[in-house]
């Protein structure tokens, strides 16, 4: 009987020892799991806060990018309008140049006519002088003709004076139109340069608009990414919480198992004592 009790005690003792070791290991694992879950929750909270801040920053950048895109678009429209006005001014300057050139040519033709009139007046004056001489030679018979010749000579002199005045005014007008042509060409050149600069600015604004659009698209993608991170962090946090709860339950079960192992050892001790006493 004593031998059987000893064998039973040894077998049951090994089982109880294994249960005790297993419950201890289970307690340690459950404790480590609980610590890990708690750390994970803490880190997840920090990451969630950082993700929220990143989302806020991305939203601010998106808003600023949209405003910048709107500003770039407005600048582009204004530059296009400036280019259109500059092109119109160039066309008007070219038209004005053509008109002034035509006016200068007309003034030149008028000058030619004045020269012709002057030549005719000089020739008329010479003929009147010859007629006066011939009338003087004719004596009394040529007196009437001499009067007419004097009047013709006077008219020729007046015509010469008038054509001289016209010629002077035509010369002044030609000088003024020449200066106007030079000024208009200079204005046209300046406006042309302005148009080129406006075109260059328009091209730069267009490139900036494209770059701003690309930035906006990247910001939108970043916003989607931060939203996904936030959702994943929420899932991780929930999983860590569930893991913490499960590890708490495992720890409680391990502690209960350890207690049961202790009670089993006590009951076996009592049973063996009773057997040996019998």
LINKA-V566146 format. One line per field, one symbol per residue. ss: DSSP state (h for helix, s for strand, l for the rest). phi: phi as a letter, one per 30 degrees, with the letter a starting at -180 (. if undefined). psi: psi as a letter, one per 30 degrees, with the letter a starting at -180 (. if undefined). A space follows every 50 residues. Layout:
ss->???
phi->???
psi->???
This chain:
ss->lhhhhhhhhhhhhhhhhhhhhhhhhhhhhhhhhhhhhhhhhhhhhhhhhh hhhhhhhhhhhhhhhhhhhhhhhhhhhhhhhhhhhhhhhhhhhhhhhhhh hhhhhhhhhhhhhhhhhhhhhhhhhhhhhhhhhhhhhhhhhhhhhhhhhh hhhhhhhhhhhhhhhhhhhhhhhhhhhhhhhhhhhhhhhhhhhhhhhhhh hhhhhhhhhhhhhhhhhhhhhhhhhhhhhhhhhhhhhhhhhhhhhhhhhh hhhhhhhhhhhhhhhhhhhhhhhhhhhl
phi->.ddddddddddddddddddddddddddddddddddddddddddddddddd dddddddddddddddddddddddddeddddddddddddddddddddeddd ddddddddddddddddddddddddddddddddddddddiddcdddddddd dddddddddddddddddddddddddddddddddddddddddddddddddd dddddddddddddddddddddddddddddddddddddddddddddddddd dddddddddddddddddddddddddddd
psi->eeeeeeeeeeeeeeeeeeeeeeeeeeeeeeeeeeeeeeeeeeeeeeeeee eeeeeeeeeeeeeeeeeeeeeeeeeeeeeeeeeeeeeeeeeeeeeeeeee eeeeeeeeeeeeeeeeeeeeeeeeeeeeeeeeeeeeefbffgeeeeeeee eeeeeeeeeeeeeeeeeeeeeeeeeeeeeeeeeeeeeeeeeeeeeeeeee eeeeeeeeeeeeeeeeeeeeeeeeeeeeeeeeeeeeeeeeeeeeeeeeee eeeeeeeeeeeeeeeeeeeeeeeeeee.
